[in-house]
Amino acid sequence: MPLSAPPLPPAFAAGITRANDNAVGNVINAFFAALPSLARVPSPHRKTFLRDIASRCIAMNGWRLPLDADDLVERAKAFEQWVAADGLDLITELPLVVERNAQPATFWRGRIDAVGIPRSASSPGARIRIIDHKSATSSTPEWLAFWLAEAAAYASALPPSNATKDIQVHLILSSQILTVSSVLRHTQLP
């Protein structure tokens, strides 16, 4: 599902390398984790706050990155429009430890970037969203297997509920939300 922010130009994607990909991801995750805390800030001040937080997230990582605060603010606006249209409340950076294999005991240790809880969870068709923000510039199959395994482990660790759990990948730089079902339909995974 495309979001309202346009994808960043190809020159931007060329600026993301193996060397700085982690830094770009850290900036994006730090910035998007702050969004729910600003949900009730009045509009005239909100953009200023978002721009300031984005600037600080970019500055803190120590890498010269191919994005600026305005890029992040534009993507945040598009993401928040999607969240509002779907009637979700967000919980961000939810820590989890999930058993991956019993023998030998191995675990996923991490944080769910965002969990979207439907405001009317009791309504038929309510869907809990496990949202993983990614800095990748496309949904290439080599990334998808890892993303889906990680997100599926997180989904299985959440308590049972009457709502369906959707796993969604938010490709921030290409301004898309992919659900597991559309990801599997559009790629050739084994």
N, C-alpha and C positions, 0 to 999 in steps of 0.2 A: 504494500500500500504506500504510494508516494505521499509525502507530507508537503505542506505548502511552501517550505523553503526550497529554493532551487538547489540542485546538486552543485558542489563546488567545482570550479573549472579543472580540466585535466592537469594544468600546471600545478595546482595544489597537490593533487595525488602524486605527482612526480616528486614533490618535496618530502613525502613520507618515505622513509627508508627503514631498513631493518634496525639501523642504529637509533633512530628516534621514534619508532613506532610505539614503544612502551611509554615514552614520555607523552606522546600525543594522547594515548589511551588514558594515562593518569590525569592529564589536564581535563579531558572530556568527562571522565568519571567524577572527579572532584567538583567540577562545575555543575553537572546534572544532579549530583547529590544535594546540592544547595537549593534546588528549585522549590521543593515543598515548603521550606521555611520562609519563602518570600511570597507565598500564594496570596496572602491578604494585604500585601503592601499596595497602597493606592497607585494607580497607573502613572501619574506624573513622576513619581519617585522610583518606580519599579525598574524601568529601563536603566536608570543611573546606577542603581544597586547591582543589577545584573551585569552591566558593563564593568563595574568596579571589581566584582567577584571574578568575572572572566579574566580580566587583566591580571589579577593576583594569581589565579590558577596558572596562567601561561607563564608568568614571571617566576613562580616558585620552582619550576621543574629544571631550570638550568640549561635547557637546550634552546637553540634558535629554532622555532617551529614555523611551519608554513601556514599558520592561521592567526587570526587576531580576535580581539574581544567581540567585535561586531559580527564575525562569522558565528561565534558561539551563541550570542544573543539571538540572532536570527533563527538558528536551529532550535533554541530553547522555546521560542515563541511558537514555532511549528509543532513541536512535541507537545507543548501545553495545550494547543488547540485540539490535537488528537485526543489527549487525556480528557479534556473537558467534553468533547463530543461523545466520547464513550462512557461518560459518567463515572470516572474513576477517581479514587483517592489514592495517593502514592505513599508507600513506605519505602525509604531509600536506604541502601547500604545495610541490608539485613544480614547479620553474620550467621553462618551455618557451618556445621561439620557433618558430613554425610558419609556413611560407610560405602565404599566403592566395591571392595571385594572382602569376603570373609576370610579366605585363606590365600595368601598371607593377608593380614589385616591392612588395608590401605584405605585412605579417606580423601574426599574432596574437602578442602578447607578454603572457605572463601566467603564472599558476600554477594548476595543478590543485589544487582544494581538498583532495581526498582521492582516492587510488587504493586500491581494495580488492583485495588479492591473495589468492586462495584459498589456504588452508593446504595443501590437496592439489591443487596446480595440474595434476598429471599425470592426475587422475581425469577420466573422460569427463564432459562437461557443465560443466567448470570455467569460471567466468566472471570476468574481470577487470572491476572496476567503476570507471568514471570518475564520481566523485561531486562534484556542484557544489552547495554550500550556498547557498541563496537566502533573502533576508529578505522576499521578497514574501509577501503574505498569501493569494494564490490563484494558480492556474496559468492566468492569462488569456492568450489567444492572442497579444496584442501583445508579451508578454515571451518567449513560447516560441520564436519564430523565432530571436531573438538567442541565447538560451541554447543551443538545439540546435546552431546553427552554431558557436558557441564550443566547446562540448563535443565536437562531431564533429571539429573541427580538433585538439583535444588528443588524442582517441582515435587519430587518424591519425598523430600524431607519436610515439606510443609504439612501441617496437620490436615486430616481429611475434612472435607466440607461438602456441602450440597452443590457448590459451584464447580463448573468445569475449569481446569487449569490449562491455559494456553501458554505456550512458550513462544516468546517473540524476541527477535533480534532487531535492535534499533541501530541501523547503519546511519550514524549521525552525519557523516560527510557526504553521503549520496542522498540523504534525506528520504529514507525509506524505513518502513516497519515490515519485517517479514515474520510470518507465523510458521510454525513447523510444517503445517500442511502445505502452505504455498512454497516453502523452501524445498520440500520434497518433490513437489510437482514441477519445479523449475530447474532442478539440477539432477544429475545422474549419480546418485549415491549408491554404493553397492548394497 
